[in-house]
């Protein structure tokens, strides 16, 4: 059988990655990464964590996660052979009379069930066939999703109510084990650690919410799951494709937004004209990265406002919305390794679902947006300087 640990180690060495570097990037303990390469699975907390760490490690190395999970399951099967007593035990044979009795009993039960349905449940008048739309939730209390995005632990059997217009729709965590099973309007959803799914809650053909499973805890007395939920909202006049992650059509006459390059590609090479520094206010050299905070951050000074470019590098899953110059807007999900560039003249408003998953670069300065999992709103705009009469390009915390 092909060695699971050998595939991981050879892929890592082929990329010249160190275990320490991968531990920093994936947030998986160095001890656990080394245990996966040595196939020493007893070091890890349990099968659920092994599968989750294995998927994340495989994706980081560019390997097929499902192939490695299958190799791990085959190893576990070989480590737990069937007891000899079960292999030698003959299968018990049922007598023909008992089989016939069970069949007759089942037939009677089916007939009684059909009779009750016809007599009491079916309507007496003509029925028009129609697709049943998902129903809103009952009066039973559940966690109400009031924010655009949240990440938190939910217990098994806990309900999540999602408001959509005048109604609320329910998601219930029905099973927490090696995978998470949820009952949603119209069916069920199963997720493994690291997977995500978009769901249409109200049955209108457009996805309303994105569910991402971050972790599972099956060791506590009450099993629980760490789940991220992102509402897929739409602005007035936007097409239904936006709910599925596609960009909305741009307003007529609006300047086109900068295209988002694919994974691993660089932002467009063209750059806006450089602003002329104010002689009255010489700027000190900026640090390599500016930490975003509640205080305004000065990024550039100029005698008059000029176009500027935002370059964003994504280090993990993130939903980004933006509004440039009160004209061009868009919303989409980005994955680890993707880049994005946007040009603006006066102002850009950014909404970020996972601030620690991206780094923003403006006017040659890198800006950290916030912590991992933090939802933030920031505005980049030219503001007039009362002292000098010139202008400053500032990063502001938005309400």
C-alpha positions in Angstrom: 0.0 0.0 0.0 1.2 3.5 -0.8 2.6 5.3 2.2 0.5 8.3 3.4 3.3 9.9 5.3 5.8 9.5 2.4 3.4 11.3 0.0 3.1 14.2 2.4 6.8 14.4 3.1 7.9 14.2 -0.6 5.3 16.9 -1.6 6.6 19.2 1.2 10.2 18.7 0.3 9.4 19.2 -3.4 8.1 22.6 -2.6 11.1 23.3 -0.2 8.7 23.9 2.7 9.7 23.5 6.3 7.4 22.0 8.9 7.6 25.3 10.8 6.5 27.4 7.8 3.5 25.1 7.2 2.5 25.2 10.8 2.4 29.0 10.7 0.4 29.2 7.5 -2.1 26.4 8.3 -2.4 27.0 12.1 -1.8 23.3 12.6 0.6 22.3 15.4 4.1 21.3 14.2 3.7 18.2 16.4 0.6 17.2 14.5 2.2 17.8 11.1 5.2 15.6 12.0 2.8 12.9 13.3 1.0 12.9 10.0 4.2 12.4 8.1 5.3 9.6 10.5 1.8 8.1 10.4 1.9 8.2 14.2 -1.9 8.9 14.5 -2.0 8.2 18.2 -0.6 11.6 18.9 -3.6 13.4 17.4 -6.9 13.8 19.4 -9.1 11.6 17.3 -10.2 10.5 13.8 -12.1 13.7 13.3 -9.1 15.9 13.8 -6.8 13.6 11.7 -9.2 13.9 8.8 -9.5 17.7 9.2 -5.8 18.3 9.5 -5.1 15.9 6.7 -7.4 17.8 4.3 -5.9 21.2 5.2 -2.3 19.8 4.9 -3.1 18.2 1.5 -4.7 21.3 0.1 -1.7 23.4 1.2 0.7 21.0 -0.6 -1.5 20.8 -3.8 -2.4 17.1 -3.2 -5.9 15.5 -3.5 -7.5 15.6 0.0 -9.9 12.8 -0.8 -7.1 10.4 -1.9 -5.2 11.0 1.3 -8.3 10.6 3.5 -9.0 7.3 1.7 -5.4 6.1 2.4 -5.8 7.0 6.1 -9.1 5.1 6.3 -7.4 2.0 4.7 -4.7 2.2 7.3 -7.2 2.3 10.1 -9.0 -0.7 8.7 -5.8 -2.7 8.6 -5.0 -1.7 12.2 -8.4 -3.0 13.4 -8.9 -6.5 12.0 -12.1 -8.4 12.6 -11.9 -10.8 15.6 -11.3 -14.4 14.8 -14.5 -15.5 16.6 -16.6 -13.4 14.2 -14.8 -14.8 11.2 -15.4 -18.4 12.3 -19.0 -17.9 13.4 -21.5 -19.3 11.0 -24.4 -17.0 9.9 -27.6 -17.8 11.6 -30.4 -19.0 9.3 -33.9 -17.9 9.8 -36.6 -20.5 9.5 -39.1 -20.2 6.5 -42.1 -19.9 8.8 -40.6 -17.0 10.7 -39.8 -15.2 7.5 -43.3 -15.7 6.2 -44.8 -14.4 9.5 -42.6 -11.2 9.4 -43.6 -10.6 5.7 -47.4 -10.9 6.6 -47.0 -8.6 9.6 -45.2 -6.0 7.4 -48.0 -6.2 4.8 -50.6 -5.6 7.4 -48.8 -2.6 8.7 -48.4 -1.1 5.2 -52.1 -1.6 4.5 -53.2 0.0 7.7 -50.9 3.0 7.0 -52.4 3.5 3.6 -55.9 3.3 4.9 -55.2 6.0 7.6 -53.6 8.3 5.1 -56.5 8.0 2.6 -59.1 8.4 5.3 -57.7 11.3 7.5 -54.8 13.0 5.7 -55.6 13.4 2.0 -57.9 16.4 1.1 -61.4 15.5 -0.2 -61.4 18.1 -2.9 -59.3 18.3 -6.1 -55.6 18.9 -5.5 -53.3 21.0 -7.7 -49.8 19.6 -7.9 -47.2 22.3 -6.9 -43.6 22.4 -5.7 -43.8 22.9 -1.9 -41.7 25.9 -0.8 -39.7 25.7 2.4 -41.7 26.9 5.4 -40.7 29.5 7.9 -39.7 28.4 11.3 -42.1 27.6 14.1 -42.3 29.4 17.4 -39.5 27.3 19.0 -36.6 29.5 19.9 -33.3 29.2 18.2 -30.1 31.3 17.7 -31.1 34.2 15.4 -28.4 35.2 12.8 -28.6 39.0 13.1 -25.1 39.8 11.7 -23.9 39.5 8.1 -21.3 37.0 9.1 -20.5 35.1 12.3 -18.1 32.3 13.5 -19.0 30.5 16.7 -19.5 27.0 18.3 -23.0 25.4 18.0 -24.1 22.4 20.0 -25.6 19.3 18.4 -29.4 19.7 18.0 -29.1 23.5 18.3 -31.2 25.5 15.8 -30.1 28.6 13.8 -32.8 31.0 12.6 -32.0 33.1 9.5 -34.2 36.1 8.9 -35.0 36.7 5.2 -37.5 39.6 4.7 -40.5 39.1 6.9 -39.8 35.4 7.5 -37.2 33.3 9.3 -35.8 30.0 8.1 -34.2 27.3 10.3 -31.0 25.4 10.1 -30.6 22.6 12.7 -27.4 20.7 13.6 -28.8 17.1 13.7 -25.5 15.1 14.0 -21.9 15.9 15.0 -19.5 13.1 14.4 -16.8 12.6 11.7 -18.9 15.0 9.7 -21.6 17.6 10.5 -25.1 16.9 9.3 -27.6 19.8 9.2 -31.3 19.9 8.3 -32.2 22.8 6.1 -35.4 23.8 4.4 -35.9 21.3 1.6 -33.3 18.7 2.6 -30.0 18.1 4.5 -26.4 19.3 4.2 -23.3 17.3 5.2 -19.9 18.9 5.7 -16.5 17.7 6.6 -14.0 20.0 8.4 -12.8 22.6 5.9 -15.7 22.2 3.5 -18.3 24.9 2.7 -21.7 24.9 1.0 -24.2 27.6 -0.2 -27.9 27.0 0.5 -31.2 28.3 -0.9 -33.4 28.7 2.2 -36.6 30.2 0.8 -36.8 28.2 -2.4 -36.6 31.1 -4.8 -33.7 29.5 -6.8 -31.0 31.9 -5.3 -28.6 30.9 -2.6 -29.1 32.9 0.6 -26.3 31.7 3.0 -22.9 30.1 2.9 -22.0 27.6 5.6 -18.4 26.7 6.4 -17.3 24.0 8.9 -14.1 25.0 10.7 -13.8 22.3 13.5 -15.6 19.5 15.3 -15.5 18.7 19.0 -16.8 15.2 19.8 -14.9 14.8 23.1 -17.1 16.9 25.3 -20.3 15.7 27.0 -22.3 17.8 24.4 -20.9 17.4 20.8 -20.4 20.7 19.0 -19.3 22.2 15.7 -17.4 25.5 14.9 -19.4 27.0 12.1 -19.0 30.2 10.0 -22.2 31.6 8.4 -22.2 34.3 5.7 -25.3 35.9 4.4 -25.4 36.3 0.6 -27.2 39.6 0.5 -28.0 41.5 -2.7 -28.3 45.2 -3.5 -31.2 46.7 -5.4 -31.2 45.9 -9.1 -28.5 43.2 -8.9 -28.9 39.9 -10.8 -29.6 36.6 -9.1 -26.2 35.4 -10.1 -24.6 37.4 -7.3 -26.0 35.0 -4.7 -24.0 32.3 -6.3 -20.8 34.3 -6.1 -21.0 35.9 -9.6 -20.4 39.6 -10.0 -23.4 41.9 -10.5 -23.8 43.8 -13.7 -22.2 47.3 -13.6 -24.5 50.4 -13.8 -24.8 51.9 -17.3 -22.0 54.4 -17.9 -20.0 53.4 -14.8 -16.3 52.8 -15.0 -15.6 49.1 -15.1 -14.2 47.6 -11.9 -10.8 46.0 -11.9 -11.0 42.4 -12.8 -10.0 39.8 -10.1 -7.1 37.7 -11.3 -7.2 34.0 -10.8 -5.4 32.1 -8.1 -1.7 32.8 -8.1 -1.8 35.5 -10.7 -0.5 38.9 -10.2 -2.5 42.2 -10.2 -2.4 44.3 -13.4 0.9 46.0 -13.9 -0.5 49.5 -14.7 -0.4 52.0 -11.8 -2.2 55.3 -11.3 -0.3 58.6 -11.6 1.8 59.3 -8.5 0.5 62.1 -6.2 2.7 65.2 -5.7 3.9 65.4 -2.1 3.1 68.6 -0.2 6.3 70.5 0.5 4.8 72.0 3.6 4.2 68.5 5.2 7.1 66.1 4.5 6.1 62.6 5.3 8.3 60.3 7.4 9.1 56.8 6.1 6.2 54.5 6.7 6.6 51.1 8.4 6.4 47.9 6.4 2.8 47.3 7.6 0.2 49.6 9.2 -2.1 48.0 11.7 -5.7 49.0 11.1 -7.3 50.5 14.2 -10.1 52.9 15.2 -7.8 55.9 14.5 -7.4 57.3 11.0 -4.3 56.1 9.2 -2.5 58.5 6.8 -1.3 56.6 3.7 -0.4 59.5 1.3 -0.4 63.3 1.0 -1.0 65.4 -2.1 -1.9 68.9 -3.2 -5.0 67.6 -5.0 -6.8 64.2 -4.9 -5.5 61.7 -7.5 -6.5 58.2 -8.5 -5.1 55.4 -6.3 -4.9 51.6 -6.5 -5.7 48.9 -3.9 -3.9 45.6 -4.2 -5.2 42.8 -2.0 -3.5 39.4 -1.3 -5.7 36.7 0.3 -4.3 34.2 2.8 -7.5 32.3 3.4 -11.3 32.2 2.7 -12.8 35.6 2.7 -16.0 37.4 1.5 -15.2 40.9 0.1 -17.7 43.6 -0.8 -16.7 47.0 -2.0 -18.2 50.3 -3.3 -15.9 52.5 -5.3 -16.6 56.2 -5.7 -20.3 55.6 -4.9 -20.6 54.0 -8.3 -19.0 50.6 -8.8 -19.9 47.8 -6.4 -19.3 44.0 -6.3 -19.2 41.1 -3.9 -17.4 37.7 -4.2 -15.6 35.0 -2.3 -11.8 34.7 -2.5 -9.7 31.7 -1.7 -6.1 31.4 -0.3 -3.5 32.6 -2.9 -5.9 34.8 -4.9 -5.1 38.5 -5.6 -7.3 41.4 -6.4 -6.7 45.0 -7.6 -9.1 48.0 -7.7 -8.7 51.6 -8.9 -10.6 54.5 -7.4 -10.6 58.3 -7.7 -11.9 59.6 -4.4 -13.2 56.9 -2.0 -13.6 53.1 -1.6 -15.6 51.4 1.1 -14.7 47.8 2.0 -16.6 45.1 3.9 -14.5 42.1 4.9 -15.8 38.9 6.5 -12.4 37.6 7.7 -10.0 40.5 8.3 -7.0 38.2 9.1 -7.3 36.5 5.7 -6.1 39.4 3.6 -3.4 42.1 3.3 -4.1 45.4 1.7 -1.5 47.5 -0.1 -2.1 51.1 -0.9 0.4 53.8 -2.1 3.3 51.4 -1.4 2.2 50.7 2.2 0.9 47.4 3.5 -2.1 47.6 5.8 -3.2 44.8 8.2 -7.1 44.9 8.3 -7.6 43.0 11.5 -7.7 39.6 13.3 -8.6 36.2 11.8 -12.4 35.7 11.8 -13.0 39.4 12.5 -15.7 41.2 10.4 -14.6 44.8 9.7 -15.7 47.7 7.5 -13.1 50.2 6.4 -13.1 53.3 4.1 -10.2 54.7 2.0 -10.7 58.3 1.0 -9.1 61.6 0.3 -9.7 64.1 3.1 -8.8 67.8 3.1 -6.1 68.8 5.6 -7.1 71.8 7.6 -3.5 72.6 8.5 -1.9 72.7 5.1 -4.9 73.0 2.7 -3.8 69.9 0.9 -5.2 66.4 1.0 -4.5 63.1 2.8 -5.4 59.6 1.6 -6.6 58.0 4.9 -7.8 54.6 6.1 -10.9 55.1 8.3 -12.9 52.7 10.4 -16.5 52.8 9.2 -19.6 52.3 11.2 
